Amino acid sequence: MTGGRTARQISRPLARVARRGIEVVHGEIEHINPEAREVVVSGRRLTGDYLVVALGAELAPGSISGLAEAGHNVYTLAGAEAFRDAFAEFSGGKLVVLTAAPAYKCPAAPYEAAMLLEAACRTRGIRAGTQIALYAAEPGPMGVAGPAVSAAVRQMVEAKGIAYHPEHQVQTADAKVRRLHFANGAEASYDLLAFVPPHRAPRVVRESGLVGESGWISVNRHTLETKHAGVYALGDVATIPLALGKPLPKAGVFAGAQAEVVATNIARAVTGKGKPTTFNGDGGCFIEVGDGMAGFGQGNFYAEPVPQIKLRSPGRLWHGAKVLLEKDWLWRRL
Ligand SMILES: Cc1cc2nc3c(=O)[nH]c(=O)nc-3n(C[C@H](O)[C@H](O)[C@H](O)COP(=O)(O)OP(=O)(O)OC[C@H]3O[C@@H](n4cnc5c(N)ncnc54)[C@H](O)[C@@H]3O)c2cc1C
């Protein structure tokens, strides 16, 4: 969204997985039958001894009146690119980052977005004429990481002169007059808007019978197995309640770790080789703060009564580590 990378630089074709002898079928998944461990992909029926559902979260900007037209959904590639182009034209005024629901994947991302934009405004020499505000539906940043981490991230944001407005649930947005209306009666005007839309499970998952009251797929927190034997769900589409009353955050670091657990255990069941393994709730995330620096929060999210997360202060080291992680994903894993 700030133009630091092009889409080409951060993409690899999934077809590369075929080099490992895996058949890659591209298409829309139209139907999932968990009892039969069967899916229909673009009209083709596929049945397995095991089924792993990893369909992520569907973004639903349309669920808030006027939101889709009011700004840029920076949780999609197209939206981030459109925002980048609009930001290049932006020469000052009111810049707003908005979370349109209190729970969304990568709880750090909108806070990082605000801080990266603040740094980009300084680089472009337009900071003095720009007011940056972050309106959040949630009560504070990264609440699941505990009050100390939340307060520290809020402090990072506010120290950069970004006005932070938590517990502002947007109700309607008016693109014509560039105005947001919140459930608490507050209003905010903007010249350029970046938003994180509400999330829900993809339609095909909602229609599969796999989804519980939470709206997501409940799984065994250690094995990721659903209530159907041999059917697993992992990553953003799954929900794992934590003792503090919030679910495990939706994040790539967990999706990746869960995938390794599920894959290892299925391979073991098929071949009889290897040791069984479990997902233990460990994870960490970098928090980009701009100027080539990042913080790093890491710990155990299954710890009770609250997750035990340690936040390392922002510096160049953690930003460098994030760049290395990106290279690892793009070149070694795919
Ligand atoms: C801006 C941003 C920054 C982030 N930063 C971080 C970070 O720093 N660290 C971190 O850990 N996480 C981060 N995340 C979160 C991370 O990207 C997700 O948690 C992760 O990608 C979840 O993986 P997944 O496999 O569950 O779902 P996804 O990666 O969303 O993959 C699901 C796939 O299923 C496809 N799909 C859905 N329905 C169908 C269908 N019916 N037919 C065919 N295909 C379908 C989707 O198109 C998608 O390609 C970030 C997310 C965003 C948006």
The ligand as an SDF file (V2000), in Angstrom:
LIG
                    3D

 53 58  0  0  0  0  0  0  0  0999 V2000
   -2.4940   -6.8330    4.9890 C   0  0  0  0  0  0  0  0  0  0  0  0
   -2.2690   -8.1370    5.7140 C   0  0  0  0  0  0  0  0  0  0  0  0
   -1.1030   -8.3280    6.4340 C   0  0  0  0  0  0  0  0  0  0  0  0
   -0.8860   -9.5060    7.1240 C   0  0  0  0  0  0  0  0  0  0  0  0
    0.2850   -9.6580    7.8120 N   0  0  0  0  0  0  0  0  0  0  0  0
    0.5120  -10.7990    8.5010 C   0  0  0  0  0  0  0  0  0  0  0  0
    1.7150  -10.9680    9.2380 C   0  0  0  0  0  0  0  0  0  0  0  0
    2.5990  -10.0970    9.2570 O   0  0  0  0  0  0  0  0  0  0  0  0
    1.8770  -12.1240    9.9270 N   0  0  0  0  0  0  0  0  0  0  0  0
    0.9320  -13.1120    9.9290 C   0  0  0  0  0  0  0  0  0  0  0  0
    1.1310  -14.1510   10.5710 O   0  0  0  0  0  0  0  0  0  0  0  0
   -0.2250  -12.9900    9.2240 N   0  0  0  0  0  0  0  0  0  0  0  0
   -0.4520  -11.8560    8.5140 C   0  0  0  0  0  0  0  0  0  0  0  0
   -1.6240  -11.6980    7.8140 N   0  0  0  0  0  0  0  0  0  0  0  0
   -2.6650  -12.7390    7.9050 C   0  0  0  0  0  0  0  0  0  0  0  0
   -2.4010  -13.8930    6.9580 C   0  0  0  0  0  0  0  0  0  0  0  0
   -2.2870  -13.4280    5.6290 O   0  0  0  0  0  0  0  0  0  0  0  0
   -3.5470  -14.8980    7.0530 C   0  0  0  0  0  0  0  0  0  0  0  0
   -3.8190  -15.1930    8.3970 O   0  0  0  0  0  0  0  0  0  0  0  0
   -3.2000  -16.1890    6.3220 C   0  0  0  0  0  0  0  0  0  0  0  0
   -3.0130  -15.9310    4.9360 O   0  0  0  0  0  0  0  0  0  0  0  0
   -4.2780  -17.2440    6.5190 C   0  0  0  0  0  0  0  0  0  0  0  0
   -3.9900  -18.3580    5.7340 O   0  0  0  0  0  0  0  0  0  0  0  0
   -5.1420  -19.3270    5.2370 P   0  0  0  0  0  0  0  0  0  0  0  0
   -4.4680  -20.3690    4.4180 O   0  0  0  0  0  0  0  0  0  0  0  0
   -5.9920  -19.7160    6.3690 O   0  0  0  0  0  0  0  0  0  0  0  0
   -6.0740  -18.4140    4.2990 O   0  0  0  0  0  0  0  0  0  0  0  0
   -5.7060  -17.6200    2.9660 P   0  0  0  0  0  0  0  0  0  0  0  0
   -4.2650  -17.2730    2.9110 O   0  0  0  0  0  0  0  0  0  0  0  0
   -6.7070  -16.5000    2.9020 O   0  0  0  0  0  0  0  0  0  0  0  0
   -5.9850  -18.6720    1.8100 O   0  0  0  0  0  0  0  0  0  0  0  0
   -7.3010  -19.1350    1.5390 C   0  0  0  0  0  0  0  0  0  0  0  0
   -7.4220  -19.3220    0.0500 C   0  0  0  0  0  0  0  0  0  0  0  0
   -8.6450  -20.0150   -0.2420 O   0  0  0  0  0  0  0  0  0  0  0  0
   -9.2100  -19.4210   -1.3900 C   0  0  0  0  0  0  0  0  0  0  0  0
  -10.6440  -19.7270   -1.4480 N   0  0  0  0  0  0  0  0  0  0  0  0
  -11.6330  -19.3550   -0.5960 C   0  0  0  0  0  0  0  0  0  0  0  0
  -12.8290  -19.8540   -0.9900 N   0  0  0  0  0  0  0  0  0  0  0  0
  -12.5950  -20.5430   -2.1260 C   0  0  0  0  0  0  0  0  0  0  0  0
  -13.4510  -21.2940   -3.0320 C   0  0  0  0  0  0  0  0  0  0  0  0
  -14.7580  -21.4260   -2.8200 N   0  0  0  0  0  0  0  0  0  0  0  0
  -12.8560  -21.8800   -4.1120 N   0  0  0  0  0  0  0  0  0  0  0  0
  -11.5190  -21.7740   -4.3380 C   0  0  0  0  0  0  0  0  0  0  0  0
  -10.6830  -21.0770   -3.5210 N   0  0  0  0  0  0  0  0  0  0  0  0
  -11.2160  -20.4690   -2.4420 C   0  0  0  0  0  0  0  0  0  0  0  0
   -8.9310  -17.9370   -1.2170 C   0  0  0  0  0  0  0  0  0  0  0  0
   -9.0410  -17.2580   -2.4400 O   0  0  0  0  0  0  0  0  0  0  0  0
   -7.4920  -17.9880   -0.7060 C   0  0  0  0  0  0  0  0  0  0  0  0
   -6.5610  -18.0080   -1.7500 O   0  0  0  0  0  0  0  0  0  0  0  0
   -1.8560  -10.5320    7.0910 C   0  0  0  0  0  0  0  0  0  0  0  0
   -3.0260  -10.3550    6.3390 C   0  0  0  0  0  0  0  0  0  0  0  0
   -3.2370   -9.1740    5.6610 C   0  0  0  0  0  0  0  0  0  0  0  0
   -4.4950   -8.9810    4.8500 C   0  0  0  0  0  0  0  0  0  0  0  0
  1  2  1  0
  2  3  1  0
  2 52  2  0
  3  4  2  0
  4  5  1  0
  4 50  1  0
  5  6  2  0
  6  7  1  0
  6 13  1  0
  7  8  2  0
  7  9  1  0
  9 10  1  0
 10 11  2  0
 10 12  1  0
 12 13  2  0
 13 14  1  0
 14 15  1  0
 14 50  1  0
 15 16  1  0
 16 17  1  0
 16 18  1  0
 18 19  1  0
 18 20  1  0
 20 21  1  0
 20 22  1  0
 22 23  1  0
 23 24  1  0
 24 25  2  0
 24 26  1  0
 24 27  1  0
 27 28  1  0
 28 29  2  0
 28 30  1  0
 28 31  1  0
 31 32  1  0
 32 33  1  0
 33 34  1  0
 33 48  1  0
 34 35  1  0
 35 36  1  0
 35 46  1  0
 36 37  1  0
 36 45  1  0
 37 38  2  0
 38 39  1  0
 39 40  1  0
 39 45  2  0
 40 41  1  0
 40 42  2  0
 42 43  1  0
 43 44  2  0
 44 45  1  0
 46 47  1  0
 46 48  1  0
 48 49  1  0
 50 51  2  0
 51 52  1  0
 52 53  1  0
M  END
$$$$
